[in-house]
Amino acid sequence: MASELALEEIFSRYKADPFDYVDVHSVHTGRVTFKAALGQEVVAPSGEWLQVPGTPLYEIDRERNPRLVGSQVNGIVAAVETQLDGCFVEAGVKLMTIKHPLKKKEIIENILKDVLFLFPAPETAKYFFAMDIQSRIDKKGARAVSVEPGDEVLTMSLMKRDTPIYYTGERGVIYSVYFKPGVSVPQGEPLFGVCAPEKLPLIQKIITRVKAEWDSEH
């Protein structure tokens, strides 16, 4: 469990810098042309179905097949690798960084990741909750669902094969869910966070404090 002192340090860090720094990478190989400049404000996709694309960040051209890549977050362009403009890059090359102002909900989730037991994706794959767990979540919500070591919690879908995934971690309730069913999750990224019963008062304290201290600012 995070100590009181550690929590004070975390709160201080977010007070001083309530931002996320999101690196933007090339989606595949190709020649890059930047569309956003340093200091520019950018917005995420919008609309009921996110049909309005985010602010264009760069265009990448592979074999005369240009693709425009838009921002996935709101924020300010904080860094641009300008030396790459007009150059051919490999997939996964860092092109720019967006400074994203965190909302209260995001600050709470970030702090909770230091407190909850995070269950990581064993492989890069698509995930679904096991049918009985999904059924309980549908009826009462994730935070009413308890898990124990050895429970079958997930189905991993990879290369058209479904594999059951068993829980290894501390007993508790599924407090936060970080994946969307059927959307690929990179290996090692958290799928969900579990809260042991004795940590619930601490989590309530974190939520109350963030809501109070960030109220006038966010």
C-alpha positions in Angstrom: 0.0 0.0 0.0 1.2 3.5 -0.8 2.3 5.2 2.5 1.0 8.6 3.6 4.4 10.1 2.8 4.4 8.6 -0.7 0.9 9.9 -1.3 1.9 13.4 -0.3 4.7 13.3 -2.8 2.3 12.1 -5.5 -0.2 14.9 -4.7 2.6 17.5 -4.8 3.8 16.2 -8.1 0.4 16.6 -9.7 -0.1 20.0 -8.1 3.1 21.2 -9.7 2.5 19.6 -13.0 -1.1 18.5 -13.7 -0.3 17.2 -17.2 0.3 14.0 -19.1 3.0 14.1 -21.8 1.8 12.0 -24.7 4.4 10.9 -27.2 3.2 10.6 -30.8 5.0 7.9 -32.9 4.9 7.1 -36.6 2.2 4.6 -37.4 4.2 2.8 -40.1 7.2 3.4 -42.3 7.1 6.3 -44.7 8.0 9.9 -45.4 6.7 12.3 -42.8 5.4 15.9 -43.3 4.4 17.7 -40.1 1.0 19.5 -40.0 1.2 20.8 -36.4 3.8 23.2 -35.0 5.4 23.7 -31.5 3.0 25.5 -29.2 -0.1 24.8 -31.3 -3.3 23.8 -29.5 -4.7 20.4 -30.7 -8.0 18.6 -30.0 -9.0 15.0 -29.8 -11.7 13.4 -32.0 -15.2 14.6 -31.2 -18.8 14.0 -32.1 -21.2 11.3 -30.7 -19.4 8.6 -32.6 -16.0 10.4 -32.6 -16.6 10.9 -36.3 -14.9 14.4 -36.3 -11.2 13.6 -36.5 -8.6 15.2 -34.2 -6.3 18.0 -35.2 -4.0 16.8 -38.0 -0.5 16.2 -36.5 1.4 14.8 -39.5 1.1 13.1 -42.9 3.0 9.9 -43.6 3.4 8.8 -47.2 4.3 5.2 -48.1 4.5 4.3 -51.8 2.4 7.4 -52.8 -0.3 6.4 -50.3 -0.5 9.4 -47.9 -2.2 9.0 -44.6 -3.1 11.9 -42.3 -2.8 11.2 -38.6 -4.8 13.3 -36.1 -4.4 13.9 -32.4 -6.1 11.5 -30.0 -5.9 13.9 -27.0 -6.5 17.6 -26.3 -3.5 19.7 -25.4 -0.6 21.8 -26.6 2.3 20.5 -28.9 5.2 20.6 -26.4 8.0 19.2 -28.7 8.5 18.4 -32.4 11.3 16.4 -33.9 11.6 19.0 -36.7 14.7 17.4 -38.1 12.5 14.5 -39.3 10.2 16.8 -41.4 10.3 15.5 -45.0 12.4 12.5 -44.0 11.7 8.7 -44.4 11.1 7.1 -40.9 10.6 3.6 -39.6 7.4 2.6 -37.8 7.3 3.6 -34.1 9.7 6.6 -34.4 8.8 9.4 -31.9 7.7 12.5 -33.9 6.3 14.9 -31.3 5.0 15.2 -27.7 1.6 16.7 -26.7 1.1 18.2 -23.2 -2.3 17.1 -22.1 -4.0 18.9 -19.2 -5.4 16.2 -16.8 -9.0 16.3 -15.7 -9.8 15.4 -12.1 -11.0 11.9 -13.1 -7.7 11.3 -14.9 -5.6 12.5 -11.9 -7.6 10.2 -9.7 -7.0 7.2 -12.1 -3.3 8.0 -12.3 -2.9 8.1 -8.5 -4.9 5.0 -8.1 -2.5 3.1 -10.4 0.1 3.6 -7.5 -2.3 2.0 -5.0 -4.3 -0.7 -6.8 -2.9 -4.1 -7.9 -2.6 -3.9 -11.6 -3.1 -7.0 -13.7 -1.0 -6.7 -16.9 -1.7 -8.1 -20.4 0.4 -11.2 -20.7 0.7 -10.7 -24.5 -0.3 -8.1 -27.1 -3.8 -9.3 -27.8 -7.6 -8.6 -27.6 -9.2 -9.3 -24.2 -12.7 -10.0 -22.9 -13.9 -10.7 -19.3 -14.8 -14.3 -18.7 -18.6 -14.8 -19.3 -19.6 -15.2 -15.6 -17.6 -12.1 -14.6 -19.0 -10.0 -17.4 -22.5 -11.1 -16.4 -21.8 -9.9 -12.8 -20.4 -6.6 -14.1 -23.5 -6.1 -16.3 -25.8 -6.7 -13.3 -23.9 -4.8 -10.5 -20.9 -3.0 -11.9 -17.2 -3.9 -11.8 -16.7 -2.7 -8.2 -19.2 -5.3 -7.0 -17.1 -8.1 -8.5 -14.5 -9.8 -6.3 -11.6 -11.9 -7.6 -9.2 -14.3 -6.0 -6.0 -15.9 -7.2 -6.8 -18.8 -9.6 -10.1 -17.3 -10.8 -10.6 -17.4 -14.6 -11.0 -13.7 -15.2 -10.3 -13.1 -18.9 -10.3 -14.6 -22.4 -7.3 -13.7 -24.5 -8.0 -13.6 -28.2 -4.9 -14.0 -30.3 -4.4 -15.3 -33.9 -8.0 -16.5 -33.9 -7.4 -18.6 -30.7 -9.1 -17.9 -27.4 -7.2 -18.7 -24.2 -8.5 -18.5 -20.7 -6.5 -16.2 -18.4 -6.4 -16.9 -14.6 -6.0 -14.2 -12.0 -2.7 -13.9 -10.1 -2.7 -11.2 -7.5 -4.2 -10.0 -4.3 -7.9 -10.7 -3.4 -10.2 -7.8 -3.9 -12.7 -6.1 -6.1 -12.2 -5.0 -9.7 -12.0 -1.2 -9.1 -10.8 0.1 -12.4 -10.9 -1.4 -15.9 -8.4 -0.1 -18.5 -9.3 -2.1 -21.6 -12.1 -2.2 -24.1 -13.4 -5.6 -25.1 -12.0 -6.6 -28.5 -9.5 -3.8 -28.7 -5.8 -4.8 -28.8 -3.8 -4.1 -25.7 0.0 -4.0 -25.7 1.9 -6.6 -23.7 2.5 -5.4 -20.1 -0.2 -2.7 -20.2 -2.7 -3.0 -17.2 -6.0 -4.6 -18.0 -7.7 -3.8 -14.7 -6.8 -2.7 -11.2 -7.9 -4.7 -8.0 -8.5 -3.0 -4.7 -8.0 -5.1 -1.5 -10.7 -4.5 1.1 -8.3 -2.8 3.5 -7.4 -0.2 0.8 -10.9 1.1 0.2 -10.6 3.9 2.9 -7.4 5.0 1.4 -8.9 5.2 -2.1 -11.9 7.2 -0.8 -9.4 9.6 0.8 -7.6 10.1 -2.5 -10.8 10.7 -4.4 -12.1 13.2 -1.8 -8.9 15.1 -1.7 -8.4 15.4 -5.4 -12.0 16.6 -5.8 -11.5 19.2 -3.1 -8.1 20.4 -4.1 -8.6 20.5 -7.8 -12.2 21.8 -7.7 -11.5 25.4 -8.5 -8.9 24.6 -11.1 -10.4 21.8 -13.2 
